Amino acid sequence: NSGDIISGRYAENAAFNPTLQPLQGALVVLRLLQKDPSDIAHCILVDSRGPIDHRIRTKHLLKSIAPQALLAAYRAPRSVQHAHPESPSLGI
């Protein structure tokens, strides 16, 4: 455990369905840094109260690559959602 914090964001793309979840974005960064996804210890998801719930997909993907990792999921306060309505993010 290096203590590194890697973050990812939701990336919507009309040409690619489904869109990229925050964990997928973080995994890309992790690979670019030549780190192993199985070393993930903690994952924090901050999600909006929009129509898409990222918790279930994040939980399943995380379990398949780092079963020991702990996932904490939070809903952003409305004041943050107003500024960035569809920008869930994640840190691993």
Gaussian input, Z-matrix of N, CA and C with variables (Angstrom, degrees):
# hf/3-21g

backbone

0 1
 N
 C     1     B1
 C     2     B2     1     A1
 N     3     B3     2     A2     1     D1
 C     4     B4     3     A3     2     D2
 C     5     B5     4     A4     3     D3
 N     6     B6     5     A5     4     D4
 C     7     B7     6     A6     5     D5
 C     8     B8     7     A7     6     D6
 N     9     B9     8     A8     7     D7
 C    10    B10     9     A9     8     D8
 C    11    B11    10    A10     9     D9
 N    12    B12    11    A11    10    D10
 C    13    B13    12    A12    11    D11
 C    14    B14    13    A13    12    D12
 N    15    B15    14    A14    13    D13
 C    16    B16    15    A15    14    D14
 C    17    B17    16    A16    15    D15
 N    18    B18    17    A17    16    D16
 C    19    B19    18    A18    17    D17
 C    20    B20    19    A19    18    D18
 N    21    B21    20    A20    19    D19
 C    22    B22    21    A21    20    D20
 C    23    B23    22    A22    21    D21
 N    24    B24    23    A23    22    D22
 C    25    B25    24    A24    23    D23
 C    26    B26    25    A25    24    D24
 N    27    B27    26    A26    25    D25
 C    28    B28    27    A27    26    D26
 C    29    B29    28    A28    27    D27
 N    30    B30    29    A29    28    D28
 C    31    B31    30    A30    29    D29
 C    32    B32    31    A31    30    D30
 N    33    B33    32    A32    31    D31
 C    34    B34    33    A33    32    D32
 C    35    B35    34    A34    33    D33
 N    36    B36    35    A35    34    D34
 C    37    B37    36    A36    35    D35
 C    38    B38    37    A37    36    D36
 N    39    B39    38    A38    37    D37
 C    40    B40    39    A39    38    D38
 C    41    B41    40    A40    39    D39
 N    42    B42    41    A41    40    D40
 C    43    B43    42    A42    41    D41
 C    44    B44    43    A43    42    D42
 N    45    B45    44    A44    43    D43
 C    46    B46    45    A45    44    D44
 C    47    B47    46    A46    45    D45
 N    48    B48    47    A47    46    D46
 C    49    B49    48    A48    47    D47
 C    50    B50    49    A49    48    D48
 N    51    B51    50    A50    49    D49
 C    52    B52    51    A51    50    D50
 C    53    B53    52    A52    51    D51
 N    54    B54    53    A53    52    D52
 C    55    B55    54    A54    53    D53
 C    56    B56    55    A55    54    D54
 N    57    B57    56    A56    55    D55
 C    58    B58    57    A57    56    D56
 C    59    B59    58    A58    57    D57
 N    60    B60    59    A59    58    D58
 C    61    B61    60    A60    59    D59
 C    62    B62    61    A61    60    D60
 N    63    B63    62    A62    61    D61
 C    64    B64    63    A63    62    D62
 C    65    B65    64    A64    63    D63
 N    66    B66    65    A65    64    D64
 C    67    B67    66    A66    65    D65
 C    68    B68    67    A67    66    D66
 N    69    B69    68    A68    67    D67
 C    70    B70    69    A69    68    D68
 C    71    B71    70    A70    69    D69
 N    72    B72    71    A71    70    D70
 C    73    B73    72    A72    71    D71
 C    74    B74    73    A73    72    D72
 N    75    B75    74    A74    73    D73
 C    76    B76    75    A75    74    D74
 C    77    B77    76    A76    75    D75
 N    78    B78    77    A77    76    D76
 C    79    B79    78    A78    77    D77
 C    80    B80    79    A79    78    D78
 N    81    B81    80    A80    79    D79
 C    82    B82    81    A81    80    D80
 C    83    B83    82    A82    81    D81
 N    84    B84    83    A83    82    D82
 C    85    B85    84    A84    83    D83
 C    86    B86    85    A85    84    D84
 N    87    B87    86    A86    85    D85
 C    88    B88    87    A87    86    D86
 C    89    B89    88    A88    87    D87
 N    90    B90    89    A89    88    D88
 C    91    B91    90    A90    89    D89
 C    92    B92    91    A91    90    D90
 N    93    B93    92    A92    91    D91
 C    94    B94    93    A93    92    D92
 C    95    B95    94    A94    93    D93
 N    96    B96    95    A95    94    D94
 C    97    B97    96    A96    95    D95
 C    98    B98    97    A97    96    D96
 N    99    B99    98    A98    97    D97
 C   100   B100    99    A99    98    D98
 C   101   B101   100   A100    99    D99
 N   102   B102   101   A101   100   D100
 C   103   B103   102   A102   101   D101
 C   104   B104   103   A103   102   D102
 N   105   B105   104   A104   103   D103
 C   106   B106   105   A105   104   D104
 C   107   B107   106   A106   105   D105
 N   108   B108   107   A107   106   D106
 C   109   B109   108   A108   107   D107
 C   110   B110   109   A109   108   D108
 N   111   B111   110   A110   109   D109
 C   112   B112   111   A111   110   D110
 C   113   B113   112   A112   111   D111
 N   114   B114   113   A113   112   D112
 C   115   B115   114   A114   113   D113
 C   116   B116   115   A115   114   D114
 N   117   B117   116   A116   115   D115
 C   118   B118   117   A117   116   D116
 C   119   B119   118   A118   117   D117
 N   120   B120   119   A119   118   D118
 C   121   B121   120   A120   119   D119
 C   122   B122   121   A121   120   D120
 N   123   B123   122   A122   121   D121
 C   124   B124   123   A123   122   D122
 C   125   B125   124   A124   123   D123
 N   126   B126   125   A125   124   D124
 C   127   B127   126   A126   125   D125
 C   128   B128   127   A127   126   D126
 N   129   B129   128   A128   127   D127
 C   130   B130   129   A129   128   D128
 C   131   B131   130   A130   129   D129
 N   132   B132   131   A131   130   D130
 C   133   B133   132   A132   131   D131
 C   134   B134   133   A133   132   D132
 N   135   B135   134   A134   133   D133
 C   136   B136   135   A135   134   D134
 C   137   B137   136   A136   135   D135
 N   138   B138   137   A137   136   D136
 C   139   B139   138   A138   137   D137
 C   140   B140   139   A139   138   D138
 N   141   B141   140   A140   139   D139
 C   142   B142   141   A141   140   D140
 C   143   B143   142   A142   141   D141
 N   144   B144   143   A143   142   D142
 C   145   B145   144   A144   143   D143
 C   146   B146   145   A145   144   D144
 N   147   B147   146   A146   145   D145
 C   148   B148   147   A147   146   D146
 C   149   B149   148   A148   147   D147
 N   150   B150   149   A149   148   D148
 C   151   B151   150   A150   149   D149
 C   152   B152   151   A151   150   D150
 N   153   B153   152   A152   151   D151
 C   154   B154   153   A153   152   D152
 C   155   B155   154   A154   153   D153
 N   156   B156   155   A155   154   D154
 C   157   B157   156   A156   155   D155
 C   158   B158   157   A157   156   D156
 N   159   B159   158   A158   157   D157
 C   160   B160   159   A159   158   D158
 C   161   B161   160   A160   159   D159
 N   162   B162   161   A161   160   D160
 C   163   B163   162   A162   161   D161
 C   164   B164   163   A163   162   D162
 N   165   B165   164   A164   163   D163
 C   166   B166   165   A165   164   D164
 C   167   B167   166   A166   165   D165
 N   168   B168   167   A167   166   D166
 C   169   B169   168   A168   167   D167
 C   170   B170   169   A169   168   D168
 N   171   B171   170   A170   169   D169
 C   172   B172   171   A171   170   D170
 C   173   B173   172   A172   171   D171
 N   174   B174   173   A173   172   D172
 C   175   B175   174   A174   173   D173
 C   176   B176   175   A175   174   D174
 N   177   B177   176   A176   175   D175
 C   178   B178   177   A177   176   D176
 C   179   B179   178   A178   177   D177
 N   180   B180   179   A179   178   D178
 C   181   B181   180   A180   179   D179
 C   182   B182   181   A181   180   D180
 N   183   B183   182   A182   181   D181
 C   184   B184   183   A183   182   D182
 C   185   B185   184   A184   183   D183
 N   186   B186   185   A185   184   D184
 C   187   B187   186   A186   185   D185
 C   188   B188   187   A187   186   D186
 N   189   B189   188   A188   187   D187
 C   190   B190   189   A189   188   D188
 C   191   B191   190   A190   189   D189
 N   192   B192   191   A191   190   D190
 C   193   B193   192   A192   191   D191
 C   194   B194   193   A193   192   D192
 N   195   B195   194   A194   193   D193
 C   196   B196   195   A195   194   D194
 C   197   B197   196   A196   195   D195
 N   198   B198   197   A197   196   D196
 C   199   B199   198   A198   197   D197
 C   200   B200   199   A199   198   D198
 N   201   B201   200   A200   199   D199
 C   202   B202   201   A201   200   D200
 C   203   B203   202   A202   201   D201
 N   204   B204   203   A203   202   D202
 C   205   B205   204   A204   203   D203
 C   206   B206   205   A205   204   D204
 N   207   B207   206   A206   205   D205
 C   208   B208   207   A207   206   D206
 C   209   B209   208   A208   207   D207
 N   210   B210   209   A209   208   D208
 C   211   B211   210   A210   209   D209
 C   212   B212   211   A211   210   D210
 N   213   B213   212   A212   211   D211
 C   214   B214   213   A213   212   D212
 C   215   B215   214   A214   213   D213
 N   216   B216   215   A215   214   D214
 C   217   B217   216   A216   215   D215
 C   218   B218   217   A217   216   D216
 N   219   B219   218   A218   217   D217
 C   220   B220   219   A219   218   D218
 C   221   B221   220   A220   219   D219
 N   222   B222   221   A221   220   D220
 C   223   B223   222   A222   221   D221
 C   224   B224   223   A223   222   D222
 N   225   B225   224   A224   223   D223
 C   226   B226   225   A225   224   D224
 C   227   B227   226   A226   225   D225
 N   228   B228   227   A227   226   D226
 C   229   B229   228   A228   227   D227
 C   230   B230   229   A229   228   D228
 N   231   B231   230   A230   229   D229
 C   232   B232   231   A231   230   D230
 C   233   B233   232   A232   231   D231
 N   234   B234   233   A233   232   D232
 C   235   B235   234   A234   233   D233
 C   236   B236   235   A235   234   D234
 N   237   B237   236   A236   235   D235
 C   238   B238   237   A237   236   D236
 C   239   B239   238   A238   237   D237
 N   240   B240   239   A239   238   D238
 C   241   B241   240   A240   239   D239
 C   242   B242   241   A241   240   D240
 N   243   B243   242   A242   241   D241
 C   244   B244   243   A243   242   D242
 C   245   B245   244   A244   243   D243
 N   246   B246   245   A245   244   D244
 C   247   B247   246   A246   245   D245
 C   248   B248   247   A247   246   D246
 N   249   B249   248   A248   247   D247
 C   250   B250   249   A249   248   D248
 C   251   B251   250   A250   249   D249
 N   252   B252   251   A251   250   D250
 C   253   B253   252   A252   251   D251
 C   254   B254   253   A253   252   D252
 N   255   B255   254   A254   253   D253
 C   256   B256   255   A255   254   D254
 C   257   B257   256   A256   255   D255
 N   258   B258   257   A257   256   D256
 C   259   B259   258   A258   257   D257
 C   260   B260   259   A259   258   D258
 N   261   B261   260   A260   259   D259
 C   262   B262   261   A261   260   D260
 C   263   B263   262   A262   261   D261
 N   264   B264   263   A263   262   D262
 C   265   B265   264   A264   263   D263
 C   266   B266   265   A265   264   D264
 N   267   B267   266   A266   265   D265
 C   268   B268   267   A267   266   D266
 C   269   B269   268   A268   267   D267
 N   270   B270   269   A269   268   D268
 C   271   B271   270   A270   269   D269
 C   272   B272   271   A271   270   D270
 N   273   B273   272   A272   271   D271
 C   274   B274   273   A273   272   D272
 C   275   B275   274   A274   273   D273

   B1=1.4568
   B2=1.5250
   B3=1.3020
   B4=1.4651
   B5=1.5244
   B6=1.3159
   B7=1.4538
   B8=1.5137
   B9=1.3400
   B10=1.4662
   B11=1.5208
   B12=1.3186
   B13=1.4628
   B14=1.5144
   B15=1.3170
   B16=1.4622
   B17=1.5269
   B18=1.3143
   B19=1.4631
   B20=1.5209
   B21=1.3083
   B22=1.4556
   B23=1.5142
   B24=1.3173
   B25=1.4641
   B26=1.5126
   B27=1.2715
   B28=1.4495
   B29=1.5244
   B30=1.3217
   B31=1.4678
   B32=1.5210
   B33=1.3121
   B34=1.4607
   B35=1.5154
   B36=1.3259
   B37=1.4541
   B38=1.5246
   B39=1.3050
   B40=1.4633
   B41=1.5241
   B42=1.3175
   B43=1.4645
   B44=1.5248
   B45=1.3100
   B46=1.4559
   B47=1.5143
   B48=1.3085
   B49=1.4503
   B50=1.5146
   B51=1.3129
   B52=1.4596
   B53=1.5239
   B54=1.2954
   B55=1.4625
   B56=1.5263
   B57=1.3099
   B58=1.4607
   B59=1.5256
   B60=1.3029
   B61=1.4539
   B62=1.5320
   B63=1.3363
   B64=1.4575
   B65=1.5366
   B66=1.3323
   B67=1.4581
   B68=1.5199
   B69=1.3103
   B70=1.4619
   B71=1.5285
   B72=1.3118
   B73=1.4628
   B74=1.5216
   B75=1.3294
   B76=1.4649
   B77=1.5258
   B78=1.3277
   B79=1.4657
   B80=1.5267
   B81=1.3095
   B82=1.4673
   B83=1.5290
   B84=1.3251
   B85=1.4722
   B86=1.5285
   B87=1.3178
   B88=1.4606
   B89=1.5244
   B90=1.3170
   B91=1.4675
   B92=1.5264
   B93=1.3194
   B94=1.4678
   B95=1.5295
   B96=1.3174
   B97=1.4642
   B98=1.5253
   B99=1.3142
   B100=1.4675
   B101=1.5237
   B102=1.3136
   B103=1.4635
   B104=1.5229
   B105=1.3121
   B106=1.4569
   B107=1.5343
   B108=1.3281
   B109=1.4650
   B110=1.5299
   B111=1.3194
   B112=1.4666
   B113=1.5281
   B114=1.3305
   B115=1.4649
   B116=1.5296
   B117=1.3116
   B118=1.4695
   B119=1.5227
   B120=1.3216
   B121=1.4603
   B122=1.5333
   B123=1.3301
   B124=1.4656
   B125=1.5216
   B126=1.2995
   B127=1.4594
   B128=1.5304
   B129=1.3204
   B130=1.4655
   B131=1.5206
   B132=1.3164
   B133=1.4570
   B134=1.5215
   B135=1.3227
   B136=1.4621
   B137=1.5136
   B138=1.3152
   B139=1.4642
   B140=1.5239
   B141=1.3138
   B142=1.4667
   B143=1.5251
   B144=1.2841
   B145=1.4618
   B146=1.5251
   B147=1.3082
   B148=1.4524
   B149=1.5217
   B150=1.3182
   B151=1.4584
   B152=1.5329
   B153=1.3224
   B154=1.4605
   B155=1.5218
   B156=1.3298
   B157=1.4617
   B158=1.5255
   B159=1.3071
   B160=1.4646
   B161=1.5203
   B162=1.3199
   B163=1.4633
   B164=1.5231
   B165=1.3048
   B166=1.4670
   B167=1.5210
   B168=1.3278
   B169=1.4667
   B170=1.5182
   B171=1.3265
   B172=1.4607
   B173=1.5205
   B174=1.3155
   B175=1.4684
   B176=1.5306
   B177=1.3307
   B178=1.4665
   B179=1.5241
   B180=1.3203
   B181=1.4614
   B182=1.5226
   B183=1.3137
   B184=1.4562
   B185=1.5309
   B186=1.3253
   B187=1.4726
   B188=1.5279
   B189=1.3265
   B190=1.4628
   B191=1.5320
   B192=1.3245
   B193=1.4761
   B194=1.5176
   B195=1.3243
   B196=1.4694
   B197=1.5340
   B198=1.3383
   B199=1.4700
   B200=1.5281
   B201=1.3190
   B202=1.4650
   B203=1.5254
   B204=1.3214
   B205=1.4706
   B206=1.5224
   B207=1.3020
   B208=1.4602
   B209=1.5228
   B210=1.3229
   B211=1.4621
   B212=1.5135
   B213=1.3258
   B214=1.4578
   B215=1.5218
   B216=1.3086
   B217=1.4711
   B218=1.5249
   B219=1.3185
   B220=1.4623
   B221=1.5215
   B222=1.3160
   B223=1.4611
   B224=1.5183
   B225=1.3295
   B226=1.4581
   B227=1.5290
   B228=1.3292
   B229=1.4592
   B230=1.5317
   B231=1.2964
   B232=1.4735
   B233=1.5311
   B234=1.3216
   B235=1.4672
   B236=1.5258
   B237=1.3218
   B238=1.4580
   B239=1.5238
   B240=1.3164
   B241=1.4565
   B242=1.5187
   B243=1.3207
   B244=1.4589
   B245=1.5301
   B246=1.3175
   B247=1.4564
   B248=1.5312
   B249=1.3199
   B250=1.4701
   B251=1.5227
   B252=1.3291
   B253=1.4567
   B254=1.5300
   B255=1.3105
   B256=1.4504
   B257=1.5161
   B258=1.3210
   B259=1.4536
   B260=1.5200
   B261=1.3374
   B262=1.4436
   B263=1.5181
   B264=1.3067
   B265=1.4528
   B266=1.5090
   B267=1.3129
   B268=1.4401
   B269=1.5110
   B270=1.3050
   B271=1.4617
   B272=1.5054
   B273=1.3110
   B274=1.4684
   B275=1.5095
   A1=108.63
   A2=117.01
   A3=121.58
   A4=112.83
   A5=117.72
   A6=120.64
   A7=114.26
   A8=117.05
   A9=121.06
   A10=110.52
   A11=115.76
   A12=121.64
   A13=107.37
   A14=115.54
   A15=122.80
   A16=106.40
   A17=117.32
   A18=118.57
   A19=111.05
   A20=114.34
   A21=121.70
   A22=109.33
   A23=116.04
   A24=121.04
   A25=109.77
   A26=115.41
   A27=123.32
   A28=108.65
   A29=117.56
   A30=121.32
   A31=109.15
   A32=115.87
   A33=120.67
   A34=109.32
   A35=115.19
   A36=121.40
   A37=107.83
   A38=117.86
   A39=121.61
   A40=112.25
   A41=117.94
   A42=121.56
   A43=112.05
   A44=118.26
   A45=121.77
   A46=108.63
   A47=116.65
   A48=120.56
   A49=108.55
   A50=121.78
   A51=124.53
   A52=111.40
   A53=114.50
   A54=119.96
   A55=109.83
   A56=116.65
   A57=120.33
   A58=110.13
   A59=114.73
   A60=121.49
   A61=109.43
   A62=118.43
   A63=121.04
   A64=113.06
   A65=117.60
   A66=119.86
   A67=111.34
   A68=117.70
   A69=120.27
   A70=110.96
   A71=117.18
   A72=120.92
   A73=111.38
   A74=116.45
   A75=120.22
   A76=110.82
   A77=117.31
   A78=120.45
   A79=111.89
   A80=116.94
   A81=120.54
   A82=109.26
   A83=116.32
   A84=120.43
   A85=110.09
   A86=116.75
   A87=121.31
   A88=111.12
   A89=116.54
   A90=120.63
   A91=111.45
   A92=116.98
   A93=119.94
   A94=111.37
   A95=116.03
   A96=121.22
   A97=111.84
   A98=116.52
   A99=124.33
   A100=112.09
   A101=115.29
   A102=121.70
   A103=108.62
   A104=116.30
   A105=122.34
   A106=110.70
   A107=118.16
   A108=120.65
   A109=113.67
   A110=117.66
   A111=119.42
   A112=112.35
   A113=117.67
   A114=121.87
   A115=113.36
   A116=117.89
   A117=120.65
   A118=108.72
   A119=116.85
   A120=122.07
   A121=112.14
   A122=116.77
   A123=122.13
   A124=109.23
   A125=115.20
   A126=121.50
   A127=107.17
   A128=116.03
   A129=120.86
   A130=108.34
   A131=116.13
   A132=122.55
   A133=108.79
   A134=116.49
   A135=121.55
   A136=106.15
   A137=116.17
   A138=122.72
   A139=110.21
   A140=115.59
   A141=120.48
   A142=109.08
   A143=116.47
   A144=120.71
   A145=110.15
   A146=116.17
   A147=121.43
   A148=112.51
   A149=116.58
   A150=120.98
   A151=114.25
   A152=117.99
   A153=121.29
   A154=109.11
   A155=115.90
   A156=121.41
   A157=107.96
   A158=117.53
   A159=122.61
   A160=113.39
   A161=117.12
   A162=119.90
   A163=113.37
   A164=118.29
   A165=120.79
   A166=111.18
   A167=117.31
   A168=119.93
   A169=111.35
   A170=117.20
   A171=120.58
   A172=110.30
   A173=116.57
   A174=121.58
   A175=110.92
   A176=117.06
   A177=120.58
   A178=112.33
   A179=117.74
   A180=119.99
   A181=110.40
   A182=117.28
   A183=121.04
   A184=110.86
   A185=116.37
   A186=120.42
   A187=111.55
   A188=116.84
   A189=119.68
   A190=113.00
   A191=117.93
   A192=119.43
   A193=113.40
   A194=117.05
   A195=121.47
   A196=108.64
   A197=116.84
   A198=120.06
   A199=114.51
   A200=118.20
   A201=121.46
   A202=112.36
   A203=118.33
   A204=122.00
   A205=111.28
   A206=115.27
   A207=121.84
   A208=108.90
   A209=116.72
   A210=122.01
   A211=109.68
   A212=115.97
   A213=122.71
   A214=106.88
   A215=116.96
   A216=121.27
   A217=109.22
   A218=115.30
   A219=122.03
   A220=109.91
   A221=115.75
   A222=122.01
   A223=107.97
   A224=116.52
   A225=121.06
   A226=110.32
   A227=117.24
   A228=120.11
   A229=110.36
   A230=116.51
   A231=120.81
   A232=112.43
   A233=118.83
   A234=120.63
   A235=110.66
   A236=117.75
   A237=121.42
   A238=109.94
   A239=116.99
   A240=121.29
   A241=111.41
   A242=116.35
   A243=119.61
   A244=110.52
   A245=116.40
   A246=120.65
   A247=111.37
   A248=117.04
   A249=122.81
   A250=108.53
   A251=119.52
   A252=122.46
   A253=114.56
   A254=120.42
   A255=121.21
   A256=110.96
   A257=117.76
   A258=120.45
   A259=111.77
   A260=117.54
   A261=117.11
   A262=110.46
   A263=116.54
   A264=119.92
   A265=109.45
   A266=113.72
   A267=119.53
   A268=109.08
   A269=115.70
   A270=120.77
   A271=110.20
   A272=116.97
   A273=120.60
   A274=108.87
   D1=111.37
   D2=-176.38
   D3=-86.35
   D4=-14.52
   D5=-177.20
   D6=81.85
   D7=4.14
   D8=178.46
   D9=-65.02
   D10=146.67
   D11=173.72
   D12=-112.23
   D13=120.65
   D14=-179.71
   D15=-115.08
   D16=134.55
   D17=-179.51
   D18=-122.43
   D19=156.34
   D20=176.56
   D21=-142.85
   D22=158.54
   D23=-179.15
   D24=-130.57
   D25=158.25
   D26=174.61
   D27=-64.26
   D28=131.76
   D29=-179.92
   D30=-126.37
   D31=105.05
   D32=-179.79
   D33=-88.32
   D34=136.94
   D35=-179.05
   D36=-145.12
   D37=118.36
   D38=-177.73
   D39=-63.63
   D40=-25.58
   D41=-178.95
   D42=-85.58
   D43=-11.78
   D44=-177.00
   D45=-126.80
   D46=114.88
   D47=-178.63
   D48=-127.53
   D49=125.71
   D50=6.72
   D51=-79.32
   D52=164.54
   D53=179.47
   D54=-69.99
   D55=170.42
   D56=-179.91
   D57=-83.13
   D58=127.06
   D59=178.70
   D60=-76.80
   D61=159.95
   D62=179.54
   D63=-55.78
   D64=-39.21
   D65=179.87
   D66=-64.35
   D67=-37.52
   D68=178.13
   D69=-63.40
   D70=-40.52
   D71=177.01
   D72=-63.60
   D73=-41.70
   D74=178.37
   D75=-65.59
   D76=-36.18
   D77=179.01
   D78=-66.20
   D79=-34.46
   D80=176.09
   D81=-62.45
   D82=-47.31
   D83=179.09
   D84=-62.12
   D85=-41.60
   D86=179.44
   D87=-58.71
   D88=-44.10
   D89=178.97
   D90=-66.94
   D91=-39.89
   D92=177.46
   D93=-60.54
   D94=-30.82
   D95=177.44
   D96=-86.11
   D97=4.51
   D98=179.28
   D99=58.01
   D100=42.48
   D101=176.60
   D102=-109.05
   D103=154.77
   D104=-176.35
   D105=-93.26
   D106=126.26
   D107=179.38
   D108=-59.18
   D109=-26.39
   D110=-179.86
   D111=-68.11
   D112=-12.50
   D113=178.33
   D114=-86.32
   D115=-1.06
   D116=-179.75
   D117=-62.25
   D118=128.00
   D119=-179.77
   D120=-102.83
   D121=-40.29
   D122=-177.24
   D123=-136.82
   D124=146.96
   D125=178.42
   D126=-137.47
   D127=127.80
   D128=179.29
   D129=-119.98
   D130=122.51
   D131=179.20
   D132=-110.90
   D133=125.45
   D134=173.81
   D135=-112.96
   D136=117.84
   D137=-171.00
   D138=-120.53
   D139=153.14
   D140=174.90
   D141=-83.51
   D142=173.69
   D143=177.06
   D144=-95.45
   D145=30.77
   D146=-179.21
   D147=-77.37
   D148=-171.34
   D149=-175.49
   D150=-73.27
   D151=-13.30
   D152=-178.11
   D153=-105.82
   D154=126.93
   D155=177.88
   D156=-104.88
   D157=112.57
   D158=-175.65
   D159=-86.48
   D160=-8.39
   D161=-174.27
   D162=-63.38
   D163=-44.57
   D164=-175.12
   D165=-65.64
   D166=-48.77
   D167=179.87
   D168=-65.01
   D169=-37.73
   D170=177.92
   D171=-64.04
   D172=-44.15
   D173=-179.44
   D174=-59.89
   D175=-46.47
   D176=-177.67
   D177=-68.69
   D178=-42.68
   D179=178.99
   D180=-65.79
   D181=-44.26
   D182=179.95
   D183=-61.06
   D184=-41.91
   D185=180.00
   D186=-62.02
   D187=-33.40
   D188=-178.11
   D189=-77.88
   D190=-25.07
   D191=-177.71
   D192=-106.02
   D193=-26.17
   D194=-179.00
   D195=-148.12
   D196=74.40
   D197=-173.70
   D198=-59.37
   D199=-22.94
   D200=-179.85
   D201=-82.72
   D202=-12.39
   D203=-175.20
   D204=-68.59
   D205=142.74
   D206=176.83
   D207=-95.00
   D208=133.96
   D209=178.33
   D210=-111.02
   D211=127.19
   D212=172.90
   D213=-117.62
   D214=125.16
   D215=-178.47
   D216=-117.47
   D217=133.36
   D218=-178.49
   D219=-129.78
   D220=151.15
   D221=173.30
   D222=-99.14
   D223=130.87
   D224=-179.80
   D225=-68.81
   D226=144.67
   D227=175.31
   D228=-62.23
   D229=154.34
   D230=-177.59
   D231=-57.88
   D232=-33.44
   D233=-179.12
   D234=-64.29
   D235=-36.28
   D236=177.17
   D237=-73.96
   D238=-39.52
   D239=-179.89
   D240=-62.41
   D241=-35.87
   D242=-179.90
   D243=-63.28
   D244=-38.50
   D245=-179.98
   D246=-74.02
   D247=-36.57
   D248=-178.10
   D249=-138.06
   D250=77.62
   D251=-169.53
   D252=-63.41
   D253=-32.39
   D254=-177.04
   D255=-127.19
   D256=49.42
   D257=-177.34
   D258=-125.77
   D259=62.44
   D260=175.91
   D261=-63.90
   D262=150.52
   D263=178.70
   D264=-136.80
   D265=167.08
   D266=-175.06
   D267=-147.45
   D268=143.19
   D269=173.72
   D270=-123.20
   D271=137.25
   D272=176.64
   D273=-126.77

